[in-house]
């Protein structure tokens, strides 16, 4: 089963890259990906055990990490925290396809 057939929306992903000399977060260059995006409220547990409610869920064919940012649409801005509609990824999950050849990644924001 090819999960990515339903990934018709364009999203921008920024992965955390570390911190600069002042202790501020730095980010990888923005990457444009295909995904399925849903604006839906869904309760989930964060990695720290906190109960949160998502604003959106993105389904991707590539891995992403907690602390990264996703934006529905395209952006070339270097710092996602300055992009009004960019959302911090709070939880990441995944499900393999039936042959365990590909993985569907879910990012909750």
C-alpha positions as CSV (number, residue, x, y, z in Angstrom):
1,X,0.0,0.0,0.0
2,X,1.4,3.4,-1.0
3,X,0.5,5.9,1.7
4,X,1.9,8.8,-0.3
5,X,-0.8,8.7,-3.0
6,X,-2.9,10.8,-0.7
7,X,-0.2,13.3,0.1
8,X,-1.3,16.1,-2.3
9,X,-0.6,19.1,-0.1
10,X,2.7,21.0,0.1
11,X,4.2,21.6,3.5
12,X,7.4,23.2,4.7
13,X,9.5,21.5,7.4
14,X,12.2,22.9,9.6
15,X,14.2,20.5,11.7
16,X,15.9,21.7,14.8
17,X,19.7,22.0,14.2
18,X,20.9,23.0,17.7
19,X,21.7,26.4,19.2
20,X,23.8,29.3,18.3
21,X,26.5,31.0,20.4
22,X,23.8,33.0,22.2
23,X,21.7,29.9,23.1
24,X,19.0,30.6,20.5
25,X,17.5,27.7,18.5
26,X,18.8,27.2,15.0
27,X,17.0,25.4,12.2
28,X,17.9,23.4,9.1
29,X,17.0,25.0,5.8
30,X,13.3,24.7,5.1
31,X,12.4,21.6,3.2
32,X,9.3,21.3,1.0
33,X,7.5,18.0,1.3
34,X,4.2,16.4,0.2
35,X,1.8,15.5,3.0
36,X,-1.8,15.2,4.0
37,X,-2.8,18.0,6.4
38,X,-5.8,17.9,8.7
39,X,-6.9,20.8,11.0
40,X,-8.4,18.7,13.7
41,X,-8.5,18.7,17.5
42,X,-7.2,15.5,18.9
43,X,-6.1,14.7,22.5
44,X,-2.6,13.1,22.8
45,X,0.1,12.6,25.4
46,X,3.4,14.5,24.8
47,X,6.8,12.7,25.3
48,X,7.0,14.4,28.7
49,X,3.6,12.9,29.8
50,X,1.6,16.1,29.4
51,X,-1.9,15.8,28.0
52,X,-2.3,18.1,25.0
53,X,-4.8,18.8,22.2
54,X,-3.6,19.1,18.7
55,X,-4.5,21.9,16.3
56,X,-3.4,20.0,13.2
57,X,-2.1,16.6,12.2
58,X,0.2,16.0,9.2
59,X,0.7,12.7,7.5
60,X,4.1,12.4,5.8
61,X,6.1,9.8,4.0
62,X,9.4,11.0,5.6
63,X,10.4,11.1,9.3
64,X,10.2,14.4,11.3
65,X,11.1,15.1,14.9
66,X,9.5,16.6,17.9
67,X,10.5,20.3,18.2
68,X,10.6,20.8,14.5
69,X,8.1,23.0,12.7
70,X,5.6,22.4,9.9
71,X,3.7,24.9,7.7
72,X,0.9,24.2,5.4
73,X,2.3,25.8,2.2
74,X,5.7,26.9,1.1
75,X,8.2,29.1,2.8
76,X,11.8,30.1,2.4
77,X,12.1,31.9,5.7
78,X,15.1,30.6,7.7
79,X,13.5,30.8,11.2
80,X,10.1,29.1,11.5
81,X,9.3,30.9,14.8
82,X,8.9,34.1,12.8
83,X,6.3,32.5,10.4
84,X,2.8,33.1,11.9
85,X,1.2,29.9,10.6
86,X,4.1,27.5,11.3
87,X,3.3,25.0,14.0
88,X,5.7,23.3,16.4
89,X,5.6,19.5,16.2
90,X,4.6,18.2,19.7
91,X,4.3,14.4,19.0
92,X,5.5,12.1,16.3
93,X,4.2,8.6,15.5
94,X,4.5,6.1,12.7
95,X,2.8,3.1,11.1
96,X,4.6,0.8,8.7
97,X,2.8,-0.4,5.5
98,X,1.8,-4.1,5.3
99,X,5.2,-5.1,3.8
100,X,7.1,-3.0,6.3
101,X,8.9,-1.3,3.4
102,X,7.6,2.3,4.0
103,X,6.4,4.2,7.0
104,X,3.6,6.7,7.4
105,X,4.7,9.4,9.8
106,X,2.2,11.4,11.8
107,X,3.1,14.8,13.2
108,X,0.7,16.3,15.8
109,X,0.9,20.1,16.3
